[in-house]
Amino acid sequence: MKNLRITEQDRFRALLRGAGFKATTARIRLLRILERAHEPLSVEKITKRLGSLAPDMATIYRSLRNLHAAGILRHVDFQHRHAHYELNDPKDHHHFTCTNCGKMVNFENCDVTKLISRVLRRTPSFSKVTEHSLELFGLCAQCAKK
């Protein structure tokens, strides 16, 4: 029996094609950068990591917008007046960011289900929540000591 190891590139190709996109080298590189980052990246950081092979800024913004709309990327708001992006992970996770030093940690299991049920009961003009965003801001233990 053959070893059916799926490469990162094959996985990204399938993801893009499944969402109706051409699996271009630029899109695959973009997804690879976001996956390897382990944290949401700003457009500026994405462009730097793309390096000399980066497409023009309009193409980068359009790609990010389209991949976000298709559910491949997640837009994260760290209140920096610019967007950050990460691969949309099927596991629900969020970020806790230190407002002093910028340290960020991921956390899971926000247990938002009860909150969503309560909000839907109290707001009859809405019938369904399709997505949510929860980002926490505060001081890390080191900054709180100062």
Residue pairs with C-beta under 8 A, 6 or more apart in sequence:
8 32
8 35
9 28
9 32
12 23
12 27
12 28
12 31
12 32
13 23
13 28
15 31
15 72
16 22
16 23
16 27
16 28
16 31
16 72
17 23
19 67
19 70
19 71
19 72
20 70
21 27
21 66
21 67
21 70
26 53
26 55
26 59
26 63
27 63
27 67
29 50
29 53
30 46
30 50
30 60
30 63
30 64
30 67
31 67
31 72
31 87
33 41
33 46
33 49
33 50
34 41
34 46
34 73
34 85
34 86
34 87
35 87
37 45
37 49
37 86
39 86
39 104
40 74
40 76
40 78
40 84
40 85
40 86
40 95
41 49
41 84
41 85
41 86
42 80
42 82
42 83
42 84
43 57
43 60
43 61
43 64
43 82
43 83
43 85
44 82
46 60
46 64
46 85
47 54
47 57
47 60
50 60
54 60
55 63
64 73
64 83
64 85
67 73
68 74
68 75
68 85
71 88
72 87
72 88
73 85
73 86
73 87
73 88
74 85
74 86
74 87
74 88
74 89
75 83
75 84
75 85
76 83
76 84
76 85
76 86
76 95
76 133
76 135
77 83
77 84
77 133
77 135
78 84
78 95
78 97
78 135
79 135
79 137
91 108
92 108
92 109
92 110
92 112
93 106
93 107
93 108
94 106
94 107
94 108
94 110
94 133
94 134
94 135
94 136
95 104
95 105
95 106
95 107
95 135
95 136
96 104
96 105
96 106
96 107
96 135
96 136
96 137
96 138
97 103
97 104
97 135
97 136
97 137
97 138
98 104
98 137
98 138
98 139
98 140
98 143
99 137
99 138
99 139
100 139
100 140
100 143
100 146
101 140
101 142
101 143
103 140
103 142
103 143
107 136
110 134
112 132
112 134
116 129
116 132
119 126
119 129
120 126
120 127
120 128
120 129
